[in-house]
Structures are given as structure tokens and as C-alpha cells.
């Protein structure tokens, strides 16, 4: 993965690694990770990109993210679970708050992700939701943006 990630003002999807791209929407207020593979290289690239973003994130700004995981063959593997737990822990340690929408296909993997999200202990200023419809996930994130205090826009 390139250490150079797109800025919040860049338009379009930016490939991070084989099977993973990053895109900013709503003037850099929503980050979208689009997954098309779940191998270790892709998971490692996600964790590295997340840490890079986190290292410069202003903790007073909400962090809104969408994970599009609707590709055929998605599986919430132990390796992915561990990587997600690590980046969540690091986010919380830095005081970063916000919302995460996860979009998956209906099925067993959806149930596993749902169980994982319920098992996480999010801080009061953090929300995570699971969707099977991309447009509904985006609408939910936009509603969260609209609920932000004016000073955080």
C-alpha cells in the first residue's frame, strides 16, 4: 500500500491494495472503504490505511465511515475480526468518535458481523450499524452528519 492516501477533497475511489479502495464523500466528512477481497494483504492494507488516517485525525471532529463488504465470498474471518478490534481500540484510545455503517449481503456472515458489533463496547459517542442496502447505509450516515453540532461541521 502506498503511504500516500487521498486527501479529503480528492474525488473518486482510490485503490489502496488489491481488493480495497478508499473514497471520501460529503466534503471529506464520510470515508468509504469498498472491499472486493478479504485476504490478509487486503486486511493489512485496511489496517495500515486506517492507522495512517487516525494518526492525523483531529479527535474533536467526528469520524464517519462506511465499509462496503457486499462482495461474493465475504467472510468475517478471525484475522479480520482481530484487525477491526485493533483499529477500534486505537481509535478509542485517541478519543476519536463517530459512526460506522457496515454493508453486507444477507446471510450467515451478516449474522456474525451483527453478533460482533453487539459484543463490542462502544463509547457513548460512537455508533455502529449493519445494513444490507448501500443507499440506506449512506442515508443513515448523512442523518448522523445532520445531527452533529454546528461547530463540528
C-alpha positions in Angstrom: 0.0 0.0 0.0 1.2 3.5 -0.7 1.6 5.6 2.4 0.1 8.5 0.4 -3.7 8.4 0.8 -6.2 10.7 -0.9 -7.0 13.9 0.8 -10.5 14.6 2.0 -11.0 16.8 -1.1 -9.9 14.2 -3.7 -12.8 12.9 -5.7 -13.3 9.3 -6.7 -12.3 5.9 -5.4 -8.6 5.4 -4.6 -7.2 1.9 -4.8 -5.3 1.1 -1.6 -4.5 -2.6 -2.3 -5.9 -5.4 -4.4 -9.4 -5.8 -3.2 -9.7 -2.5 -1.3 -10.4 1.2 -2.2 -11.0 4.3 -0.2 -13.2 7.2 -1.2 -14.2 10.5 0.6 -17.8 11.8 0.3 -19.6 14.9 1.6 -16.6 17.1 1.5 -14.4 14.7 3.5 -16.9 14.0 6.2 -17.6 10.4 5.2 -15.0 7.8 4.4 -15.9 4.7 2.4 -13.8 1.6 2.3 -15.0 -0.7 -0.6 -13.9 -4.3 -0.2 -13.8 -6.9 -3.0 -11.5 -9.3 -1.3 -10.8 -10.5 2.2 -7.3 -11.9 2.0 -4.6 -11.0 4.5 -3.0 -8.4 2.2 -6.3 -6.6 1.9 -6.9 -6.7 5.6 -3.4 -5.5 6.4 -3.8 -2.6 3.9 -7.1 -1.6 5.5 -5.4 -1.6 9.0 -2.5 0.4 7.7 -4.7 3.0 5.9 -6.9 3.3 9.0 -3.9 3.9 11.2 -2.5 6.5 8.8 -5.8 8.3 8.8 -6.1 8.0 12.6 -2.6 9.4 13.1 -3.6 12.8 11.7 -7.3 12.9 12.6 -8.5 15.7 14.8 -10.2 13.9 17.6 -12.6 16.8 18.0 -14.0 16.0 14.5 -16.5 13.1 14.2 -15.2 10.2 12.1 -17.9 8.7 9.8 -17.1 5.6 7.9 -18.9 3.1 5.6 -17.5 -0.4 5.0 -18.9 -1.8 1.8 -18.5 -5.6 2.2 -21.1 -6.8 -0.2 -18.8 -8.8 -2.5 -19.4 -12.5 -3.1 -17.4 -14.6 -0.7 -17.2 -12.2 2.2 -16.5 -13.9 5.5 -15.8 -12.2 8.8 -12.6 -14.2 9.4 -10.7 -14.3 12.7 -7.9 -12.3 11.1 -10.3 -9.6 10.0 -12.0 -9.5 13.4 -8.7 -9.1 15.1 -7.7 -6.2 12.8 -11.0 -4.5 13.3 -10.7 -4.9 17.1 -7.2 -3.3 17.0 -8.2 -0.3 15.0 -11.3 0.3 17.1 -9.2 0.1 20.2 -6.7 2.6 18.8 -9.5 4.9 17.7 -10.9 4.9 21.2 -7.5 5.4 22.8 -7.1 8.5 20.7 -10.6 9.8 21.6 -11.9 9.6 18.1 -15.7 9.4 17.9 -18.2 8.9 15.2 -20.3 6.4 13.3 -19.6 3.3 11.2 -22.0 1.8 8.7 -21.3 -1.8 7.5 -23.0 -3.0 4.4 -23.1 -6.8 3.8 -25.1 -9.3 1.9 -27.8 -11.1 3.9 -26.7 -14.5 5.3 -24.5 -16.1 7.8 -21.7 -13.5 7.6 -24.2 -10.8 8.3 -25.2 -12.6 11.5 -21.6 -13.0 12.5 -20.9 -9.3 12.0 -24.1 -8.4 13.9 -23.0 -10.5 16.8 -19.6 -8.9 16.7 -21.0 -5.4 16.7 -23.3 -6.2 19.7 -20.3 -7.7 21.6 -18.3 -4.5 21.2 -18.4 -2.0 23.9 -18.6 1.3 22.1 -18.2 4.5 23.9 -21.3 6.8 24.2 -20.2 9.0 21.3 -19.8 6.1 18.8 -22.3 4.1 16.8 -22.1 1.2 14.5 -24.9 -0.2 12.3 -25.3 -3.0 9.9 -27.1 -2.7 6.6 -27.9 -4.9 3.5 -28.7 -1.8 1.4 -25.9 0.6 0.5 -28.3 3.6 0.0 -29.8 3.1 3.4 -26.3 3.0 5.0 -25.4 6.2 3.3 -28.7 7.8 4.3 -28.0 6.8 8.0 -24.5 8.3 7.9 -25.9 11.5 6.4 -28.5 11.7 9.1 -25.7 11.4 11.6 -23.9 14.3 9.9 -27.1 16.3 10.2 -27.3 15.6 13.9 -23.8 17.0 14.5 -23.5 20.2 16.4 -22.9 23.2 14.1 -19.4 23.6 15.5 -18.3 20.2 14.1 -19.4 20.8 10.5 
